[in-house]
Amino acid sequence: MISFSEIINHFNNYLTYNITIDNNAINAVKSLEKNTIFNSNILYVGYVSTINHFETIKDTNLILIKDEELKNPIQTNYLLLANIDNIYEIINIVQDMINASSSYSNEQINLFSLFLTDNSTDALCQKCAQYINNPIIITDTSYNIVSYSRHHDISDEVWKSGTKRGNLTYEFVSLLTGINSNYFETDGTRIKYLAKDISKHQRKIYKCLMNNNFLGYLIILEYYHPFNKEYDIKEELILKLLSKQISLLNTAFVSSYKQQELNLVSDLLHNKVTSRIIFNTRLESTYFKEFNYYQIISINVSNYAFSNSMQGELKTKLDRLDNVILLLFEKNIVILNLLKKPFNKNLKSIIDILDKYNLEAGASNIFKDLFNLYNHYLQSLNALRFNTLVLKKGPIYNYNDISFYHLLANIRYDQLESYCNQNILNIYHDDLDNHTNNLDTLYNYLRYGKNISKTAKYMFLHRNTINYRIEQIIDIYDLDMEDPDSLFTYLFSATIIRYLSCAKLKDA
């Protein structure tokens, strides 16, 4: 059964004129004869000259071939087409549309019947894949594969390795959340994204939503059937069914391992938990309450997919860490460390993993109130943002070491010099004019507590060279190296200038 408007759309290229009074449902097509008795659910195809033999026509559906001018008034649905020799070609086209629609409806009925009578997500997933004639994967919000359709002839290696492993790799997800995806992951206005660069086969990635709650992803591989506008209608139907299925699963298995914890962390990162009362209620049903301290470590993987094969090693290694929650948010792997004491036993293992994959991470301060998780996530990002200013080597940069630079970032560049000691500013400007590095020497000398040996070792210079430079700087710029307040002001000012120099280089 098809609608009259669907027929109009199909013959749009040949259309001369049309009138639609009622969008009737059509279940049959016949040729128009002079003795025809009309039925409102049948489409009649014939010539205008035949219609001109009727005084009036009402409550029916017509496709008319214009072999002469239309003389009598018609109060019904009709299409007027340019003169065509073979009306049976049109009849056959409409009949094929009716047949296809009937098949389409039967497939829908089968889908709904399975959804209502069978709790098996795997069975529904398989039936949905048959309905759209393409392979599909369903994941949860942490990219674990909930179900996927079984196909024996797929040659797409990324698809096969993912279904075999049971989760999407961070490399795969970073491609969706990095610059090439236009930030599909974090854009709440878009539900689907077309990924073209993962393999030779395109993929559509849909966000599964139910009552505005984010549940996971539906991924469709363009393998057997090409993507097109008509195909979108089928995709939207299975998206609704599978989203509902995931929602029911989450309700039925709400106590499943880590699911409540993952959902709470995800909601905190998305700033969805704004009530302290609601937070406390949700916290009580998690195992988070067994821990006293927390720390966020964020690993930026936005470019990871372009330089590594998609084998999931990174996720596998991180999953082995004790007492952690892992999820991918924006373009970062977010690690929530759960601690009973205010130090992190996992750091050595994380550093080893980062070194292996040539990655860097930012670490927040250790904190006690999980309700403030998002603020500490921002700390971890700022640790990455300002890592070039930290003299300590990575691969993990701590917010503790960059918090002062974060403070400076909130002050306008053109105002920062006004906070500096004048003597330190003089050293800075003389360095620029004379191509010297006296301020760098003084900064490291102060940072190492006026220890000549440590300063020389850090700067790869002889201690006598450092000693001579410091004496010259003190003498020329009349610095008081015994007064604690003066020493603080010198180091404070040198740090501001160091930040300004890096910021100007970045702007250039």
C-alpha positions in Angstrom: 0.0 0.0 0.0 1.4 3.4 -1.0 0.1 7.0 -0.7 -0.9 9.2 -3.6 1.9 11.7 -2.6 4.5 9.0 -3.0 3.3 8.5 -6.6 3.5 12.2 -7.3 7.2 12.2 -6.0 8.1 9.2 -8.3 6.7 10.8 -11.5 7.9 14.3 -10.6 10.2 14.5 -13.7 7.3 13.8 -16.1 4.7 15.9 -14.3 2.7 18.6 -16.1 0.2 19.3 -13.4 -1.3 17.7 -10.3 -4.1 18.2 -7.8 -4.2 16.3 -4.5 -7.5 16.5 -2.6 -7.1 13.5 -0.2 -3.8 11.6 0.2 -5.4 8.3 -0.4 -3.8 4.9 0.4 -3.5 2.9 -2.8 -3.4 -0.9 -2.9 -4.0 -1.6 -6.6 -3.5 -0.1 -10.1 -5.7 -0.6 -13.2 -6.1 0.9 -16.7 -8.8 3.5 -17.2 -11.8 2.3 -19.4 -14.9 4.1 -20.5 -17.1 1.9 -18.3 -14.9 2.0 -15.2 -16.6 2.0 -11.8 -14.2 3.9 -9.5 -12.8 2.8 -6.2 -11.0 5.2 -3.8 -8.1 2.8 -3.1 -7.3 2.0 -6.7 -5.1 4.1 -9.0 -6.4 4.3 -12.6 -4.1 5.1 -15.5 -5.4 6.3 -18.8 -5.7 9.1 -21.4 -7.4 12.5 -21.0 -9.6 11.6 -24.0 -11.1 8.8 -22.0 -11.8 11.0 -19.0 -13.6 13.5 -21.3 -16.3 10.9 -21.8 -17.3 11.2 -18.1 -19.5 14.1 -16.9 -17.8 14.3 -13.4 -15.4 12.2 -11.5 -15.1 12.2 -7.6 -13.2 10.4 -4.9 -10.6 8.5 -6.8 -7.0 8.6 -8.0 -5.9 9.1 -11.6 -2.7 9.3 -13.7 -3.7 11.0 -17.0 -1.7 11.0 -20.2 -2.3 14.3 -22.0 -3.4 13.3 -25.5 -5.8 16.2 -25.7 -7.0 19.1 -23.5 -8.9 18.3 -20.3 -12.6 19.4 -20.8 -14.6 18.2 -17.9 -14.1 19.2 -14.2 -12.4 16.6 -12.0 -12.9 16.7 -8.2 -10.3 14.0 -7.2 -6.6 13.2 -7.0 -4.9 13.3 -10.4 -1.6 13.7 -12.1 -1.4 15.1 -15.6 1.7 13.7 -17.5 3.1 14.6 -20.9 1.9 12.4 -23.8 3.4 8.9 -23.4 2.9 6.0 -25.9 2.8 3.1 -23.5 0.5 3.5 -20.4 1.3 -0.1 -19.4 4.8 1.0 -18.6 3.4 3.4 -16.0 1.0 0.7 -14.7 4.0 -1.7 -14.2 6.0 1.0 -12.4 3.1 1.7 -9.9 2.6 -2.0 -9.4 6.2 -2.5 -8.5 5.9 0.4 -6.0 2.9 -1.3 -4.4 4.7 -4.6 -4.3 7.8 -3.1 -2.7 5.6 -1.2 -0.2 3.8 -4.4 0.7 7.1 -6.2 1.2 8.4 -3.2 3.2 5.3 -3.3 5.4 5.7 -7.0 6.0 9.3 -6.5 7.1 8.2 -3.8 9.5 5.6 -6.1 11.0 8.2 -8.8 11.4 10.5 -6.4 13.2 7.8 -5.1 15.5 6.7 -8.6 16.3 10.2 -9.7 17.2 10.7 -6.6 19.3 7.5 -7.3 21.3 7.8 -11.0 21.7 11.5 -11.7 22.0 13.9 -10.2 24.6 17.0 -11.2 22.5 19.0 -8.1 21.4 21.1 -10.3 19.1 18.0 -11.6 17.3 16.6 -8.0 16.9 20.0 -6.8 15.7 20.2 -9.6 13.1 16.6 -8.9 11.9 17.4 -5.1 11.6 20.5 -5.9 9.6 18.4 -8.0 7.2 15.8 -5.3 7.0 18.3 -2.6 5.8 20.5 -5.2 4.0 23.7 -4.0 5.6 25.8 -5.0 8.7 25.2 -3.2 12.0 26.9 -2.8 15.4 25.3 -1.5 18.6 27.6 -0.1 21.3 27.0 1.3 24.8 28.3 4.8 25.8 31.8 3.4 26.5 32.1 1.9 23.0 31.7 -1.7 24.2 29.8 -3.7 21.5 26.4 -4.8 22.9 25.5 -6.7 19.8 26.3 -7.0 16.1 24.8 -8.7 13.0 26.6 -11.9 11.9 27.8 -12.1 8.3 30.3 -14.6 6.9 31.4 -12.8 3.8 32.5 -9.4 5.1 36.1 -8.5 4.0 36.2 -5.2 5.9 39.1 -5.8 8.3 38.3 -2.9 10.7 34.7 -4.3 11.0 35.9 -7.9 11.6 38.6 -7.0 14.1 36.1 -4.8 16.1 33.4 -7.5 16.3 35.9 -10.1 17.3 37.4 -7.9 20.0 34.1 -6.8 21.5 34.7 -3.0 21.6 35.6 -0.1 19.4 39.2 0.9 19.7 40.2 4.4 21.0 41.9 4.8 17.6 38.5 4.2 15.9 36.7 6.6 18.2 39.4 9.3 18.0 38.7 9.5 14.3 35.1 10.2 15.1 35.9 12.8 17.8 38.9 14.4 16.2 39.1 17.3 13.8 38.1 15.3 10.7 34.7 14.5 12.3 33.7 18.1 13.1 33.3 16.9 16.7 30.3 14.7 16.1 30.8 13.2 19.6 30.2 16.4 21.5 27.8 18.1 19.2 24.4 17.6 20.8 22.5 18.9 17.7 23.5 16.1 15.4 22.3 12.5 15.7 24.2 10.9 12.8 27.6 11.2 11.2 28.9 9.7 7.9 32.5 8.3 8.4 34.3 7.9 5.1 37.9 7.4 6.2 38.0 4.4 8.4 38.2 1.9 5.6 37.1 1.6 1.9 33.5 1.2 3.1 31.5 4.1 4.4 29.8 4.0 7.8 26.9 5.8 9.3 27.2 6.4 13.0 24.0 7.2 14.9 23.6 8.3 18.5 21.1 6.1 20.2 18.8 8.4 22.3 15.8 7.7 24.4 14.0 10.5 26.2 17.1 12.7 25.5 19.3 10.2 27.4 22.4 9.1 25.5 22.5 5.3 25.4 25.2 4.4 22.8 25.8 4.1 19.1 24.3 2.4 16.1 27.0 1.8 13.4 25.9 0.8 9.9 28.4 -0.5 7.3 27.7 0.4 3.6 28.5 -3.1 2.3 25.5 -4.7 0.5 23.2 -1.8 -0.1 24.2 1.8 -1.0 23.2 4.6 1.3 20.4 6.9 -0.2 17.4 9.0 0.9 14.9 6.1 0.7 17.3 4.0 2.8 17.4 6.7 5.5 13.7 5.9 6.4 14.6 2.3 7.2 17.6 3.4 9.2 15.5 5.7 11.4 13.1 2.9 12.1 15.8 0.5 13.3 17.5 3.3 15.3 14.3 3.8 17.2 13.8 0.1 17.8 17.4 -0.5 18.9 17.5 2.6 21.1 14.4 1.4 22.9 16.0 -2.1 23.2 19.1 -0.6 24.8 17.0 1.5 27.1 15.1 -1.6 28.3 18.4 -3.5 28.7 19.8 -0.7 30.9 16.7 -0.8 33.0 16.7 -4.6 33.3 20.4 -4.8 34.2 21.0 -1.6 36.0 23.3 -3.3 38.5 25.6 -4.6 35.8 29.4 -4.3 36.4 30.5 -0.6 36.2 27.4 0.5 34.2 26.1 2.8 36.9 29.5 4.1 37.6 30.2 4.8 33.9 26.8 6.5 33.5 27.5 8.7 36.6 30.9 9.8 35.3 29.6 10.4 31.8 26.8 12.6 33.2 29.2 14.5 35.4 31.5 15.2 32.4 28.5 16.4 30.4 27.4 18.7 33.3 24.1 16.9 33.6 24.2 16.4 37.4 23.4 19.8 38.8 21.7 18.8 42.0 23.8 17.7 45.0 20.8 15.7 46.4 20.4 13.7 43.1 24.2 13.2 43.0 24.3 11.8 46.5 21.4 9.4 45.7 23.2 8.1 42.6 26.5 7.9 44.4 25.0 5.6 47.1 24.2 3.0 44.4 27.8 2.8 43.1 31.0 1.4 44.5 32.6 4.9 44.4 31.6 5.4 48.0 34.2 2.9 49.0 37.0 5.3 48.0 38.2 8.5 49.7 40.1 10.2 46.9 40.0 10.6 43.1 42.2 11.9 40.3 41.5 12.6 36.6 44.1 11.8 34.0 43.3 12.8 30.4 45.1 11.4 27.4 44.8 13.3 24.1 44.3 10.8 21.3 42.9 13.1 18.6 45.7 12.1 16.2 46.3 8.6 17.4 44.2 6.9 14.7 46.3 8.4 11.9 49.6 6.9 13.1 48.7 3.5 14.7 46.9 0.4 13.5 43.5 -0.3 14.9 44.2 -3.2 17.1 42.9 -2.0 20.5 46.1 -2.5 22.3 45.9 0.8 24.1 42.4 0.1 25.5 43.4 -3.4 26.5 46.4 -2.2 28.5 44.5 0.6 30.2 41.6 -1.8 31.1 44.1 -3.8 33.1 44.7 -1.0 35.6 43.2 -1.4 39.1 40.3 0.7 40.3 39.8 2.9 37.3 36.9 4.0 35.2 37.7 4.6 31.5 35.7 6.4 28.9 36.3 8.6 25.9 35.1 12.1 26.2 35.5 14.8 23.6 38.9 13.9 22.1 40.5 12.4 25.2 40.7 9.1 27.0 39.5 10.0 30.5 40.8 7.9 33.4 39.2 8.3 36.8 41.5 6.8 39.4 39.7 5.6 42.5 42.0 6.0 45.5 41.8 5.1 49.2 44.8 7.2 50.1 45.9 10.5 48.5 48.5 9.0 46.1 48.1 7.2 42.8 49.6 3.7 42.5 48.7 3.4 38.8 50.9 6.3 37.7 54.0 4.1 36.9 51.9 1.8 34.8 50.2 4.7 33.0 53.6 6.3 32.3 54.8 3.0 30.8 51.8 2.8 28.5 52.1 6.5 27.4 55.8 6.0 26.6 55.1 3.0 24.5 52.5 4.9 22.4 54.3 8.2 22.4 51.3 9.9 24.1 51.0 12.7 26.7 48.5 13.1 29.5 47.4 15.8 31.9 46.7 14.9 35.6 44.4 16.8 37.9 45.0 17.4 41.6 43.8 14.6 43.8 40.4 15.5 45.1 37.8 14.2 47.6 34.4 15.4 46.2 33.4 13.5 43.1 30.6 16.1 42.5 33.4 18.4 41.3 34.7 15.9 38.8 34.2 18.2 35.8 36.4 21.0 37.3 39.2 18.5 37.8 38.7 17.2 34.2 39.4 20.8 33.2 42.5 20.8 35.4 43.8 17.8 33.5 43.2 19.5 30.1 45.0 22.7 31.3 47.9 20.5 32.5 48.2 19.4 28.8 47.6 22.9 27.5 50.5 24.5 29.5 52.9 21.5 29.4 55.5 23.4 27.3 56.0 25.8 30.2 56.8 23.0 32.7 60.4 22.2 33.1 59.7 18.7 34.3 59.5 16.1 31.6 56.3 14.2 30.8 54.6 12.1 29.7 52.2 13.0 32.5 51.9 16.7 33.4 50.4 17.7 36.7 48.1 20.6 37.3 50.0 21.3 40.4 53.0 22.4 38.2 51.0 24.6 35.8 48.3 26.2 38.1 50.2 29.5 38.2 50.3 29.6 34.4 46.6 28.9 34.3 46.1 31.9 36.6 48.2 34.0 34.2 46.1 32.9 31.3 43.1 34.6 32.8 44.8 38.0 32.7 45.2 40.0 29.5 48.6 39.7 27.9 49.0 43.5 27.6 48.5 43.9 31.3 50.9 41.1 32.6 54.1 43.1 32.4 52.7 45.7 34.7 52.8 43.1 37.5 56.5 42.5 37.0 59.4 43.8 39.1 61.2 46.6 37.1 64.7 45.1 37.5 63.5 41.8 36.0 61.9 43.7 33.1 65.2 45.5 32.5 67.0 42.1 32.3 64.3 40.8 29.9 64.5 43.8 27.5 68.3 43.8 27.6 68.3 40.1 26.7 66.1 40.9 23.7 68.4 43.8 22.6 71.8 42.0 23.2 70.7 38.4 22.4 71.8 37.2 25.9 70.0 34.8 28.2 70.6 36.3 31.6 66.9 36.1 32.6 66.9 32.3 31.9 70.0 31.9 34.0 68.5 33.9 36.9 65.2 32.0 36.6 66.8 28.6 36.9 69.1 29.8 39.7 66.1 31.0 41.7 64.0 27.9 40.9 66.8 25.6 42.2 67.0 27.6 45.5 70.2 29.5 44.5 72.1 26.2 44.1 74.9 26.8 41.6 75.6 23.1 41.0 72.0 22.2 40.2 71.6 25.2 38.0 74.7 24.4 36.0 73.7 20.7 35.6 70.2 21.7 34.3 71.7 24.2 31.9 74.6 22.0 30.8 77.1 24.6 31.7 80.1 24.7 34.0 79.4 25.9 37.6 82.0 28.6 37.2 80.1 30.0 34.2 76.9 30.1 36.2 78.6 31.6 39.2 80.1 34.4 37.0 76.8 35.2 35.3 74.9 35.4 38.5 77.5 37.8 40.1 77.3 40.0 37.0 73.5 40.0 37.0 73.4 40.9 40.7 75.9 43.7 40.2 74.5 45.2 37.0 70.8 45.2 38.0 71.3 45.8 41.8 69.4 42.7 42.9 68.9 41.9 46.6 69.4 38.1 46.8 69.1 37.9 50.6 65.6 39.4 51.1 62.9 36.6 50.9 60.3 39.0 49.6 62.6 40.3 46.8 63.5 36.7 45.8 59.8 35.8 45.6 59.2 38.9 43.4 62.1 38.1 41.1 60.9 34.5 40.6 57.3 35.6 40.2 58.3 38.2 37.6 60.6 35.9 35.7 57.8 33.3 35.5 55.4 35.8 34.1 57.9 36.9 31.4 58.6 33.2 30.6 54.8 32.7 30.1 54.5 35.8 27.9 57.4 34.7 25.7 55.9 31.3 25.1 52.4 32.8 24.4 53.9 35.2 21.9 55.8 32.4 20.2 52.5 30.4 20.0 50.6 33.4 18.5 53.4 34.0 15.9 
